[in-house]
């Protein structure tokens, strides 16, 4: 652990370095590995796993782009069975993508030197993300880069073993165990490992609470920020709803609409109760799939509200024709609408009667357009075929 002194900013166009002192005194945690990583891919996987672990325990959000995490990479090459080569350190890499590119370039640079019998100088290098290559910052030569000495003003940090044991016993599940638990629980119900990986990945941008902050309640009508996996499991509601159906709604419909608004899951204000109610109404045929997506779009496009999905569907006149007709008796009969569409599309009807069965989809589309998606597609299809004696 150490305190940050300042942040250096290199302006490549002006070839000038600036010093930002606003970070002075910020606490830093440095994690150093043994030289065990043998490829850029291994290094990338290590950093991603470290990010997930830091997020899981609440130590950091691990976002490299915003400066919460930086990587310094030491690269050396050698033939199998020979000692390690001379290492070069690449400083302040702020994304996994840049880190992989920097390692790849440095490997090739050192190879080119060694095959021509030139020595690799021990030095500190930077990475130019415009040219995608490393460049020399300073030489380390044989002198130590740092000179450590005891500071008499710093006391000994003595942590009670009981405190360490308490922290160990109260740690949340770490990412690998958490992922394995989700797979074991939901894969038999149709949720794929890819689905789970996408769900876990949604939490990368979430805000990490400080130590001591209260847990966020999951039963609030309008959700504060919670993890995507907690959101998913709350909607599934201990098996009351089909997990595969829930994951499809989250990953396809919900994320699709958020992406169209250039938002992330962290800004989602569709509550657990609203999404659960939407899925229930589709399952009971009170809402069609297209109508439910209109309600979802409406919720996400307006300020957060605790209004129920049912009330919104009624206000937007989106209750399915079958459900609405059974309650009021004043809805136009589906058969009547199908007859109008059949009369308005004679060429499609002729093609269908001539054996081109796929043309029925155009007729179904006509009905769906007239009913604004409130008619059930399967019921509409069977009604059209029945009216045409097919």
C-alpha positions as CSV (number, residue, x, y, z in Angstrom):
1,X,0.0,0.0,0.0
2,X,1.2,3.5,-0.7
3,X,0.0,7.1,-1.3
4,X,-0.2,8.5,-4.7
5,X,2.1,11.5,-5.2
6,X,0.7,12.9,-8.5
7,X,-0.4,11.9,-12.0
8,X,1.8,12.5,-15.0
9,X,0.1,13.3,-18.3
10,X,2.2,13.0,-21.4
11,X,1.0,15.2,-24.4
12,X,2.4,13.5,-27.4
13,X,1.8,16.3,-29.8
14,X,3.6,18.8,-27.7
15,X,6.1,16.2,-26.4
16,X,5.5,17.6,-23.0
17,X,4.6,16.0,-19.7
18,X,2.2,17.7,-17.2
19,X,1.8,16.9,-13.5
20,X,-1.6,16.7,-11.9
21,X,-1.3,17.1,-8.1
22,X,-5.0,16.6,-7.5
23,X,-4.4,12.9,-6.8
24,X,-1.8,13.5,-4.1
25,X,-2.5,11.5,-1.0
26,X,-4.9,9.1,-2.6
27,X,-4.5,5.5,-1.4
28,X,-3.0,3.0,-3.8
29,X,-2.9,-0.8,-3.6
30,X,-0.1,-2.4,-5.6
31,X,-0.4,-6.0,-6.6
32,X,2.8,-7.7,-8.0
33,X,2.8,-11.1,-9.6
34,X,5.6,-13.6,-10.0
35,X,6.9,-13.9,-13.6
36,X,4.4,-16.7,-14.3
37,X,2.6,-15.3,-17.3
38,X,3.7,-16.6,-20.6
39,X,1.6,-14.9,-23.2
40,X,-0.4,-11.7,-23.8
41,X,-3.7,-13.7,-23.5
42,X,-2.7,-15.0,-20.1
43,X,-1.9,-11.5,-18.9
44,X,-5.3,-10.3,-20.2
45,X,-7.1,-13.1,-18.4
46,X,-5.3,-12.3,-15.2
47,X,-6.3,-8.6,-15.3
48,X,-9.9,-9.4,-16.1
49,X,-10.0,-11.9,-13.3
50,X,-8.4,-9.3,-10.9
51,X,-11.0,-6.7,-12.0
52,X,-13.9,-9.1,-11.3
53,X,-12.4,-10.0,-7.9
54,X,-11.9,-6.4,-6.8
55,X,-15.5,-5.6,-7.8
56,X,-16.8,-8.6,-6.0
57,X,-15.2,-7.7,-2.7
58,X,-16.0,-4.0,-3.1
59,X,-12.4,-2.9,-3.1
60,X,-12.6,-1.0,-6.4
61,X,-14.7,-0.7,-9.5
62,X,-11.6,-1.8,-11.4
63,X,-12.3,0.6,-14.3
64,X,-9.1,1.1,-16.2
65,X,-10.4,3.9,-18.4
66,X,-11.2,6.1,-15.5
67,X,-7.9,5.5,-13.7
68,X,-9.2,3.1,-10.9
69,X,-6.8,0.5,-12.2
70,X,-3.5,0.7,-14.2
71,X,-1.1,-2.0,-15.3
72,X,2.7,-1.9,-15.5
73,X,4.0,-4.9,-17.5
74,X,7.5,-6.4,-17.4
75,X,8.3,-8.2,-20.6
76,X,11.3,-10.4,-21.3
77,X,11.9,-13.3,-23.7
78,X,14.2,-16.3,-23.6
79,X,14.5,-19.7,-25.2
80,X,13.1,-22.8,-23.3
81,X,15.6,-24.0,-20.6
82,X,17.5,-20.7,-20.6
83,X,17.4,-18.0,-17.8
84,X,15.0,-15.1,-18.2
85,X,16.1,-12.4,-20.6
86,X,16.5,-8.7,-19.8
87,X,13.2,-7.2,-18.8
88,X,11.6,-4.0,-20.0
89,X,8.8,-2.4,-18.0
90,X,5.9,-0.8,-19.9
91,X,4.2,1.8,-17.7
92,X,0.6,3.0,-17.1
93,X,-1.4,0.8,-19.5
94,X,-5.1,1.9,-19.1
95,X,-6.9,-0.9,-21.0
96,X,-6.6,-4.6,-21.5
97,X,-6.6,-4.0,-25.2
98,X,-3.7,-1.7,-25.0
99,X,-1.9,-4.0,-22.7
100,X,-2.1,-6.9,-25.1
101,X,-1.0,-4.7,-28.0
102,X,2.0,-3.4,-25.9
103,X,3.1,-6.9,-24.9
104,X,2.9,-8.1,-28.5
105,X,4.9,-5.2,-29.8
106,X,7.5,-5.5,-27.1
107,X,8.0,-9.2,-27.8
108,X,8.6,-8.6,-31.5
109,X,10.9,-5.6,-30.7
110,X,13.1,-7.7,-28.4
111,X,13.1,-10.6,-30.9
112,X,14.3,-8.3,-33.6
113,X,17.2,-7.2,-31.4
114,X,18.2,-10.7,-30.3
115,X,18.2,-12.3,-33.7
116,X,20.7,-9.6,-34.8
117,X,22.9,-10.2,-31.7
118,X,22.0,-6.8,-30.2
119,X,21.5,-6.6,-26.4
120,X,18.1,-5.7,-24.9
121,X,18.6,-2.7,-22.7
122,X,16.9,-2.7,-19.3
123,X,14.6,0.3,-19.5
124,X,11.2,1.8,-18.7
125,X,8.9,2.2,-21.8
126,X,5.6,3.7,-22.6
127,X,2.9,2.7,-25.1
128,X,1.8,5.0,-28.0
129,X,-1.8,4.0,-28.6
130,X,-1.8,6.0,-31.9
131,X,1.1,4.1,-33.4
132,X,0.5,0.9,-31.4
133,X,4.1,0.6,-30.3
134,X,6.2,1.0,-27.2
135,X,8.7,3.8,-26.8
136,X,11.6,4.5,-24.4
137,X,10.9,6.7,-21.4
138,X,14.1,6.2,-19.4
139,X,17.0,3.8,-18.9
140,X,17.3,1.7,-15.8
141,X,20.8,0.5,-16.5
142,X,22.2,-1.6,-13.6
143,X,21.2,0.9,-10.9
144,X,18.2,0.1,-8.7
145,X,15.2,2.1,-9.8
146,X,14.1,2.8,-6.3
147,X,16.1,3.2,-3.0
148,X,14.1,2.0,-0.1
149,X,14.8,3.1,3.5
150,X,12.8,2.9,6.7
151,X,10.8,6.0,7.6
152,X,10.9,6.6,11.3
153,X,7.7,8.6,11.2
154,X,5.7,5.5,10.0
155,X,4.4,3.2,12.7
156,X,4.1,-0.6,12.4
157,X,0.8,-1.7,10.8
158,X,-0.3,-4.5,13.2
159,X,-3.6,-6.1,12.2
160,X,-5.4,-8.3,14.8
161,X,-5.5,-12.0,13.5
162,X,-9.1,-12.1,14.6
163,X,-9.9,-9.2,12.3
164,X,-8.2,-11.0,9.4
165,X,-10.2,-14.1,10.1
166,X,-13.5,-12.1,10.3
167,X,-12.8,-10.6,6.9
168,X,-12.0,-14.0,5.4
169,X,-15.2,-15.5,6.8
170,X,-17.4,-12.6,5.6
171,X,-16.1,-12.3,2.1
172,X,-18.7,-12.6,-0.6
173,X,-18.4,-15.4,-3.2
174,X,-15.5,-14.8,-5.5
175,X,-16.2,-14.6,-9.2
176,X,-15.3,-18.1,-10.2
177,X,-17.4,-19.7,-7.5
178,X,-20.2,-17.3,-8.1
179,X,-20.3,-18.1,-11.8
180,X,-20.1,-21.9,-11.1
181,X,-23.1,-21.6,-8.8
182,X,-25.2,-19.8,-11.4
183,X,-24.3,-22.3,-14.0
184,X,-25.1,-25.3,-11.7
185,X,-28.5,-23.7,-10.8
186,X,-29.7,-22.4,-14.1
187,X,-28.1,-24.3,-16.9
188,X,-30.4,-27.3,-16.4
189,X,-33.3,-24.8,-17.0
190,X,-32.0,-23.7,-20.4
191,X,-29.8,-20.7,-19.4
192,X,-26.5,-21.1,-21.3
193,X,-23.0,-20.3,-19.9
194,X,-22.8,-17.5,-22.5
195,X,-26.0,-16.0,-21.1
196,X,-24.5,-16.1,-17.6
197,X,-21.2,-14.6,-18.7
198,X,-23.0,-11.7,-20.4
199,X,-25.1,-11.2,-17.3
200,X,-22.0,-11.1,-15.0
201,X,-20.3,-8.8,-17.5
202,X,-23.1,-6.2,-17.2
203,X,-21.8,-5.4,-13.7
204,X,-18.5,-4.1,-15.0
205,X,-19.8,-0.5,-15.0
206,X,-21.7,-0.5,-11.8
207,X,-20.9,1.7,-8.9
208,X,-18.9,0.0,-6.1
209,X,-20.1,1.1,-2.6
210,X,-17.6,2.2,0.0
211,X,-16.9,-0.1,3.0
212,X,-19.6,0.3,5.6
213,X,-22.4,1.4,3.2
214,X,-25.7,-0.3,3.7
215,X,-26.8,-3.1,1.3
216,X,-29.3,-1.9,-1.3
217,X,-32.8,-3.4,-0.8
218,X,-33.9,-5.4,-3.8
219,X,-37.7,-5.0,-3.2
220,X,-37.9,-1.3,-3.9
221,X,-40.5,-0.5,-6.6
222,X,-38.1,1.8,-8.5
223,X,-34.8,0.1,-8.4
224,X,-31.6,1.7,-7.2
225,X,-28.5,0.3,-8.8
226,X,-28.2,-3.4,-8.1
227,X,-26.2,-6.1,-9.8
228,X,-27.5,-7.6,-13.0
229,X,-27.4,-11.1,-11.5
230,X,-29.4,-10.0,-8.4
231,X,-31.9,-8.4,-10.8
232,X,-32.2,-11.6,-12.8
233,X,-32.7,-13.8,-9.7
234,X,-35.2,-11.4,-8.2
235,X,-37.3,-11.5,-11.4
236,X,-37.0,-15.4,-11.5
237,X,-38.4,-15.2,-8.0
238,X,-37.2,-18.6,-6.7
239,X,-38.4,-20.5,-9.8
240,X,-41.9,-18.8,-10.1
241,X,-40.8,-17.6,-13.5
242,X,-38.9,-19.5,-16.2
243,X,-35.2,-18.5,-16.0
244,X,-34.7,-18.9,-19.7
245,X,-37.7,-16.6,-20.5
246,X,-36.3,-14.0,-17.9
247,X,-32.8,-14.1,-19.3
248,X,-34.1,-13.6,-22.9
249,X,-36.1,-10.6,-21.8
250,X,-33.1,-9.0,-20.0
251,X,-30.5,-9.7,-22.6
252,X,-32.5,-9.2,-25.8
253,X,-35.4,-6.8,-25.1
254,X,-34.2,-4.8,-22.1
255,X,-30.5,-4.4,-23.2
256,X,-31.6,-3.8,-26.8
257,X,-33.7,-0.8,-25.8
258,X,-31.0,0.5,-23.4
259,X,-28.4,0.2,-26.2
260,X,-30.7,2.1,-28.6
261,X,-30.7,5.0,-26.0
262,X,-26.9,4.7,-25.5
263,X,-27.4,3.6,-21.9
264,X,-25.9,0.9,-19.8
265,X,-27.7,-1.6,-17.5
266,X,-26.5,0.6,-14.6
267,X,-29.0,3.3,-15.8
268,X,-32.0,0.9,-16.0
269,X,-35.1,2.0,-14.1
270,X,-37.4,-0.9,-15.2
271,X,-38.1,-2.3,-11.8
272,X,-38.1,-6.0,-10.9
273,X,-41.9,-5.9,-10.3
274,X,-42.4,-4.2,-13.7
275,X,-40.4,-6.7,-15.7
276,X,-41.9,-9.6,-13.7
277,X,-45.4,-8.3,-14.3
278,X,-44.7,-7.9,-18.0
279,X,-43.5,-11.5,-18.3
280,X,-46.5,-12.8,-16.4
281,X,-49.0,-10.9,-18.6
282,X,-47.3,-12.3,-21.8
283,X,-47.5,-15.8,-20.3
284,X,-51.2,-15.4,-19.5
285,X,-51.8,-13.9,-23.0
286,X,-53.0,-10.6,-21.5
287,X,-50.2,-8.9,-23.5
288,X,-48.7,-10.0,-26.8
289,X,-44.9,-10.0,-27.1
290,X,-44.9,-6.9,-29.4
291,X,-47.2,-5.0,-27.0
292,X,-45.1,-5.9,-24.0
293,X,-42.1,-4.4,-25.8
294,X,-44.0,-1.2,-26.4
295,X,-44.7,-0.9,-22.7
296,X,-41.0,-1.6,-22.0
297,X,-39.9,1.1,-24.4
298,X,-42.4,3.5,-22.8
299,X,-41.1,2.8,-19.3
300,X,-37.4,3.3,-20.4
301,X,-38.2,6.4,-22.4
302,X,-39.9,8.2,-19.5
303,X,-38.9,9.2,-16.0
304,X,-38.9,6.4,-13.4
305,X,-42.4,5.5,-12.3
306,X,-43.9,2.9,-9.9
307,X,-46.9,2.4,-12.2
308,X,-47.8,-1.2,-12.8
309,X,-47.4,-2.7,-16.2
310,X,-51.1,-3.6,-16.2
311,X,-52.1,0.0,-15.7
312,X,-49.7,1.2,-18.3
313,X,-51.0,-1.4,-20.8
314,X,-54.6,-0.3,-20.1
315,X,-53.7,3.4,-20.5
316,X,-51.9,2.6,-23.8
317,X,-54.7,0.4,-25.0
318,X,-52.4,-2.5,-25.4
319,X,-54.3,-5.2,-23.6
320,X,-54.6,-8.2,-26.0
321,X,-57.8,-8.5,-27.9
322,X,-58.8,-11.8,-26.4
323,X,-58.4,-10.6,-22.8
324,X,-60.0,-7.3,-23.5
325,X,-63.0,-8.8,-25.3
326,X,-63.7,-11.3,-22.6
327,X,-63.9,-8.4,-20.1
328,X,-65.8,-5.7,-22.1
329,X,-67.5,-7.5,-24.9
330,X,-67.0,-4.4,-27.1
331,X,-63.8,-5.2,-28.9
332,X,-64.0,-6.0,-32.6
333,X,-64.0,-9.8,-33.2
334,X,-60.7,-11.1,-34.4
335,X,-62.5,-13.0,-37.2
336,X,-64.0,-9.7,-38.4
337,X,-60.6,-8.1,-38.6
338,X,-59.1,-11.1,-40.4
339,X,-61.9,-10.9,-43.0
340,X,-61.2,-7.3,-43.6
341,X,-57.5,-8.0,-44.1
342,X,-58.3,-11.0,-46.4
343,X,-60.5,-8.8,-48.5
344,X,-57.8,-6.0,-48.7
345,X,-55.0,-8.5,-49.8
346,X,-56.5,-10.5,-52.7
347,X,-53.1,-11.3,-54.4
348,X,-51.7,-12.7,-51.1
349,X,-54.8,-14.8,-50.6
350,X,-54.6,-16.2,-54.1
351,X,-50.9,-17.1,-53.6
352,X,-51.8,-18.8,-50.3
353,X,-54.6,-20.8,-51.9
354,X,-52.2,-21.8,-54.6
355,X,-50.0,-23.5,-52.0
356,X,-47.5,-20.8,-51.0
357,X,-48.0,-21.3,-47.2
358,X,-45.4,-18.7,-46.2
359,X,-47.6,-16.0,-47.6
360,X,-49.9,-16.4,-44.6
361,X,-47.3,-14.4,-42.7
362,X,-48.1,-11.3,-44.8
363,X,-51.8,-11.6,-43.9
364,X,-50.9,-12.1,-40.2
365,X,-48.7,-9.0,-40.5
366,X,-51.7,-7.0,-41.9
367,X,-53.8,-8.1,-38.9
368,X,-51.0,-7.2,-36.4
369,X,-50.7,-3.8,-38.0
370,X,-54.4,-3.1,-37.7
371,X,-54.5,-4.2,-34.1
372,X,-51.2,-2.5,-33.2
373,X,-49.8,-5.9,-32.1
374,X,-52.6,-6.7,-29.8
375,X,-53.7,-9.9,-31.6
376,X,-51.9,-13.1,-30.8
377,X,-49.9,-14.2,-33.9
378,X,-50.7,-17.9,-33.6
379,X,-54.4,-17.3,-33.0
380,X,-54.4,-14.9,-36.0
381,X,-52.7,-17.4,-38.2
382,X,-55.1,-20.3,-37.4
383,X,-58.1,-17.9,-37.8
384,X,-57.0,-16.8,-41.3
385,X,-56.4,-20.4,-42.4
386,X,-59.8,-21.4,-41.0
387,X,-61.6,-18.6,-42.8
388,X,-59.9,-19.7,-46.1
389,X,-60.7,-23.4,-45.4
390,X,-57.0,-24.2,-45.5
